[in-house]
Amino acid sequence: MDFQARLEALTHQLQPWSPLWSRSILQGWPESGVAYPEEWLAYARSLDASGERLLDQGTLVGVPPPSLLALLNSLHALTALPWHEGLHALTVAETQGLSAKKRHELERVLALLAPRTRFVHEAVDIGGGMGHLARLCSRTFGWTFHSIDRDAALQDKGRRWLTRPHPPGGGTLGFVLATVEDGPQPQLDPLFSGRDRASIGLHTCGPLALTQLRKSQGAGFVLNVGCCYDKLEVPRDYPVSRFGKAHPLPLTPHALALTTRGRHHKTEVEFARMKQVYAWRFAFDLLSRRHFPERGFVRAGDAPRALYAGRFAAYARDRLVRLGLEPGMTDAELDAFEVSVRADTRDLLLCHLLRDRFARALEVVLLLDRAILLEESGFQVELLQLFDPRLSPRNLALIASRST
Ligand SMILES: C[S@@+](CC[C@H](N)C(=O)[O-])C[C@H]1O[C@@H](n2cnc3c(N)ncnc32)[C@H](O)[C@@H]1O
């Protein structure tokens, strides 16, 4: 894939819409809503519940505004990435006690590694947690594997797995208790260096992915799956490639938070639950602004799930007590307030559904920038969809190898 052309095209599409994706809708309401073209909002308001759900999946029913249709078609094409096909089936004994998500990830990663790492003898996993991948790789491929993590308790649990009966043979696995950081780390850095070494990082949070890429310049093979992009800092962590620096997008903390929201199709129940959570949150925000304008934007926080399924008054009272606020309203008045702001809370929902259309595109921008960084340092790079997004939504894998 021509990563540079893809990044340039995506940047070109996304740039004009930065007022939508770079700001929080709720914190800037109602001014934030002005960034949304009136014909987009009129179209979204015309949707029934099933149309809203389809919009959440990126499908436009009826007669959508041409500008919205063109944008979504273009983002759809530019975020399409090839899939890694195949899995390495694990036995019941190998996966006992693992979640369906973890098993799925391991089966996909092992299948991806097998044909690409024939020259590898040693490997390191950055943020390896309990060392499941390390254990399976050392047994499957015979590698000497170093699983680095800063969490001693996780590694202790992993050591217990090693005592379980398993077939003879395979390589060796060692746990390294350490915090991986940018800059020289004489104890750790040699683990990442050597043409027969693989450097692996699965769901490396925020900037840890970049630390891995920087440490792995001398590795023969690199696999990285990122996550928690909201922990990145701009400009430190984006753009990181020379080409990306020449084509930057104005990513804000709100835009980075949006990149972690790219979700595959929600079920009907999940979508209904999301709408209910939004409805109470948005109404609560409007209530607190009306009665406590001096407090500015108030973070309602996550309430117990049952409160979203009940009356607004019960939810609002719980949040008010937590925040130490007292509007002097009865439950009936709180419920009546919620009803009175429904036009606003629906518009807030619709703006969120529209803004979420940018989430995957922004995530792909971050990964294209990283892919180009690896190319700029001489690697051959692939960017593939590796995991089923219903199980593991941060499913994009960067794969880099040195030509031998
Ligand atoms: C999201 S978990 C991923 C664990 C595992 N790779 C997986 O895919 O299941 C991130 C792991 O990275 C570890 N971690 C985070 N920052 C780290 C750092 N700077 N150095 C070492 N380990 C780190 C955490 O303790 C945690 O176990």
The ligand as a Gaussian input file, in Angstrom:
#p B3LYP/6-31G(d) Opt

LIG

0 1
 C       -3.241000      -3.119000      27.626000
 S       -2.145000      -4.158000      28.487000
 C       -1.699000      -5.323000      27.245000
 C       -1.190000      -6.609000      27.801000
 C       -0.877000      -7.685000      26.764000
 N        0.129000      -7.244000      25.822000
 C       -2.115000      -8.099000      26.031000
 O       -2.250000      -7.820000      24.853000
 O       -2.983000      -8.701000      26.665000
 C       -0.735000      -3.172000      28.638000
 C        0.354000      -3.795000      29.492000
 O        1.496000      -2.971000      29.379000
 C        2.104000      -2.812000      30.653000
 N        2.824000      -1.541000      30.572000
 C        2.311000      -0.324000      30.334000
 N        3.280000       0.589000      30.255000
 C        4.448000      -0.080000      30.429000
 C        5.815000       0.320000      30.415000
 N        6.164000       1.592000      30.188000
 N        6.750000      -0.625000      30.613000
 C        6.409000      -1.916000      30.824000
 N        5.147000      -2.352000      30.828000
 C        4.165000      -1.447000      30.620000
 C        0.943000      -2.852000      31.630000
 O        1.381000      -3.233000      32.909000
 C        0.026000      -3.888000      30.970000
 O        0.309000      -5.185000      31.431000

